[in-house]
Amino acid sequence: MKKKLELKIVKRILLIGFTVVCLCIIVCAATKLDLFAYIGIGLAVVTLIFWVIFGRCPACGKFLRRSSSKICRFCGQQISWK
């Protein structure tokens, strides 16, 4: 059986990923190097795929959509982000 990541870890990874994406965009704008834009876009895609794979309800396994949900809209289970 697949081991699931805790949602607090998933949320942290998402925040780190999108922070790095923002930094890449800032560096790209400051230096005019397209390489940072490509890195930022690639990292954004990877982070979104990560969220689709691991951003699931621990009880029913359905995709949560938002990282601020306190209750699963499918099964009604309380979701702990802490």
C-alpha positions as CSV (number, residue, x, y, z in Angstrom):
1,M,0.0,0.0,0.0
2,K,1.2,3.5,-0.8
3,K,2.4,5.6,2.1
4,K,0.6,8.9,2.3
5,L,2.3,12.2,3.2
6,E,0.8,14.2,6.0
7,L,-1.2,17.2,4.8
8,K,0.9,19.6,6.9
9,I,4.0,18.4,5.0
10,V,2.2,18.7,1.7
11,K,1.2,22.2,2.4
12,R,4.7,23.2,3.5
13,I,6.1,21.8,0.3
14,L,3.5,23.7,-1.7
15,L,4.4,27.0,0.0
16,I,8.1,26.5,-0.5
17,G,7.5,25.6,-4.2
18,F,5.5,28.6,-4.9
19,T,7.9,30.9,-3.0
20,V,10.7,29.7,-5.2
21,V,8.5,30.3,-8.3
22,C,7.9,33.9,-7.1
23,L,11.7,34.3,-6.5
24,C,12.4,33.0,-10.0
25,I,10.0,35.5,-11.5
26,I,11.6,38.4,-9.6
27,V,15.1,37.3,-10.6
28,C,13.9,37.0,-14.2
29,A,12.5,40.5,-14.2
30,A,15.6,41.9,-12.6
31,T,18.2,40.2,-14.8
32,K,16.2,39.8,-18.0
33,L,17.4,36.2,-18.2
34,D,14.8,33.9,-19.7
35,L,16.3,30.9,-17.9
36,F,14.8,31.9,-14.6
37,A,11.3,32.2,-16.2
38,Y,11.6,28.7,-17.6
39,I,12.7,27.4,-14.2
40,G,9.8,29.2,-12.5
41,I,7.3,27.8,-15.0
42,G,8.7,24.3,-14.7
43,L,8.6,24.4,-10.9
44,A,5.1,25.8,-10.9
45,V,3.9,22.9,-13.1
46,V,5.8,20.4,-10.8
47,T,4.2,21.9,-7.7
48,L,0.7,21.8,-9.2
49,I,1.2,18.1,-10.1
50,F,2.4,17.4,-6.6
51,W,-0.7,19.1,-5.2
52,V,-3.0,17.0,-7.4
53,I,-1.2,13.8,-6.4
54,F,-0.9,14.4,-2.6
55,G,-3.6,17.0,-1.8
56,R,-6.2,14.4,-0.9
57,C,-8.5,13.7,2.0
58,P,-6.9,11.2,4.4
59,A,-10.2,9.4,4.9
60,C,-11.7,9.0,1.4
61,G,-8.8,9.9,-0.8
62,K,-10.7,12.4,-3.0
63,F,-8.9,15.6,-4.2
64,L,-9.4,18.5,-1.8
65,R,-8.9,21.3,-4.3
66,R,-8.2,24.0,-1.7
67,S,-5.6,23.8,1.0
68,S,-7.8,25.7,3.4
69,S,-10.6,23.2,3.6
70,K,-11.4,22.2,7.2
71,I,-14.0,19.5,6.2
72,C,-13.9,17.1,3.2
73,R,-16.8,18.0,0.9
74,F,-17.1,14.4,-0.2
75,C,-17.1,12.4,3.1
76,G,-17.5,15.2,5.7
77,Q,-14.3,14.2,7.6
78,Q,-12.5,16.8,9.6
79,I,-9.2,17.7,8.0
80,S,-6.2,18.5,10.2
81,W,-3.6,20.7,8.6
82,K,-1.5,20.8,11.8
